Amino acid sequence: MLVMKEQFRKLRSMQGAKANPAWRKALFMFLAVFAVAMTYSVVRYNVFKGVSLGHIPLYISNKALALSSVVFIGLSYALGPLCRFWPKKFVPKLYLKKYFGLIGFGSAAVHGLISLLLFSPANYPKFFAEAGKLTGEGELSMLFGIIALFVFAIDAITSIPSVEKSMDYKQWLYVQHLGYFAFIL
C-alpha cells in the first residue's frame, strides 16, 4: 500500500512535466489502435458479412471506435497491476495511465453518441421486437452502456487535477476501482 501511495504522489508531480509528450504519445497510440480496429471492422463487416461500403462513415467506424475504447480503457486499468509484476518495464510507462483512460473514456462517449444516432431496428434488428419495442437484450445493452458511461465519467472527473488534489488517496482509489466494475459491464 505504501508503494502505491508513493506512485500516486509521483504521478501527481510528473503530470505537469510530461503532459504534452504524454498526450501526443497516447494519441498516436490511439490512432494506431484505431487504424487496426478499423481494418478489422472493414474486413469483418464489409468483406465477410457483406455490409455495403456506404456504412463505413458511421456504422463501421463506430464498431472500430468501440473496440479502440475497450482497448484503451483496458490498458489504463492493466498498467497498475502490470507494474507489480514487471516494475522495470511498466513503471516508466505508468504516467500514460491517465491519458489512456481519458482517451478511452472520450472515445467511448463518442461511440455512445454515434450508437444513439444509429439505434434503430434497421441497424440493430436483434435489439427490437416485431412491434418496434426493445427486446430484453436491447434493454440490457442500453442499461449497461449507460451505467458504464456514468461510472467512467466519474473516473474521468476525478482525473481533473483540482478534483484529484481535493481527494485523499483512499477516496481516489475507491473511485478508480469503480471503473473495474464499469469495464466488466
N, C-alpha and C positions, 0 to 999 in steps of 0.2 A: 504494500500500500504506500509506503514511503517513497519507493521508486516512482510510482505513478504520480504522486503529488509533485515530485521533483520534475518529472517530464511535463506536467501541466504548467508549472511555473516557467520552465524553459521554453515551452511553446508560446506562452504569452510574450516573453521577451523577444523571441525570434520573429514574431508576426510582422512587426514594423520593418525590420531589416530585410526580410526576404519576401515581402508582399508582392511586388511586381514580378520578379522572376518566378515566383511560385504560381501566380495566376497564369503567366504565359506558359509555363511548363504543363500545368494541369489542363489548360485549354487546348494545347497542342495534343496532349494525350487523349483528351475527349474527342477531338476531331479525328484522330487516328482510329479510336474505338468506334466512333460513329460511321466512319467510312467502311470499316469491316462489317459492322452491323447492317449498313445499307446494302452492301454487296450480298450479304447473306439473305436479307429480306427480298431483294430483287430476284435472286436465284430461287428462293423458296416459293414466293407468291407469283411472280411473273413467269418464271420458266416452268416450275413443276406444277403449280396449281392453276395456271392459265389465266391469272388476273390480268386485265388489259394494262398496257403501259400508261394509259391515261390516269391511272390511280397512283402513280409514283409520287406526285407532289404532296398529297396528304395521307392517304391510306397506307402506302408502303413506307414512306418516311416516318410516319407515326409508329410503325412497328419497330423500325430501327432506333427511333428515339427512346422507346420504352426499354429496349434491350440495353442501350447505352446507359440509361438511367440506372437500371438494375446493376450493371457492371460497376458504375462509379460509386453508387451508394454502398455496394458490397465491398469495393476496395477501401472505402472510407472506414467501414466497420472492421475490416480484416487487418488493417495496418497495425492497430494496437496489439492484438494477440500475436501477430507475426513478429513484433518486436520482442516479445518474451522468448520466443523460440530461436530466432536468429537476430540478436541485437546488432551485431556488426553490420549486417546487410540492410536492415529495415529502420533502425533508429535514425540514421541520417535522412531518411525519406519521410519521417513522421510529420514534418512540417506541411506536407502535402495533404494530410488527412482532412483538414478543414476545407480546403479548396475542392477536393474530390467530393466531399459531402455536399457542399453548396452547389457545385455544378450538377451533381446528380439530382439534388432537390429541384433546381431550376429546370432541368430538362424533364423531370417527372411532372412538374407543374404544367409545362408546355404540352407534354403528352396528354395530361388530363384535359386541358382545354381543347386540343385537337380531337380527342376522343369524344368529347361532348358535341362538337360540331358534326362528327361523323355518326353519332349514335342514332341509328335508325334500323328498322327491320331489313332494309335493303342491304346494309353493310354488315350487320350482325344478326342474322336470322335466328341463330340458336338462343339469343337472349330475349326473343319475343315470341309470344303465343300467337295463335291464329287471329285473335281479336285485337292484336296490336299492343296488348299489355305485356309487361315484363314477366319473364319466367322466374322461377326461384334462382336459377343460375345467374340470370341477368341482374336481379336484385342484390344477390350476394356480391357479385363482382363490383357493382356500384358502391355498396356499403363498405366493403373492404378497401376499395380505392380511396374513398372519402376519408375513412379513418386513418389510413396510412399517410395520405397527404397532410392531414391535420397534425399528426404526430411529427412528421418530418418538418412541417412549418415551425413547430415549437422548437425542434432541434436547431433549425436554421436561425431562429430568433436568438437563441442562447449563444450563437456564434458571433453576434454583433458585439464588438469589443466593450461597449459601455454596459451592456447587459451581462456579458461574461464576467466583467470585473465586479459587478454588484452581487454576484453569487459566490457562495463559498464552494469549496471543491466538492463536498458531498452532494450539494444541490445540483451542481453542474453535472456530476457523474450520473446522478439519478435520471436527469432529463435525457442525457445522452444514451443511457441504457434503454430508455423507452423506444429509441429508434430501432433497436434489435427486434422489438415486438412488431413495429411497423414494417420492417424489412421482411419478416416472416409472412405478413399478410400479403 
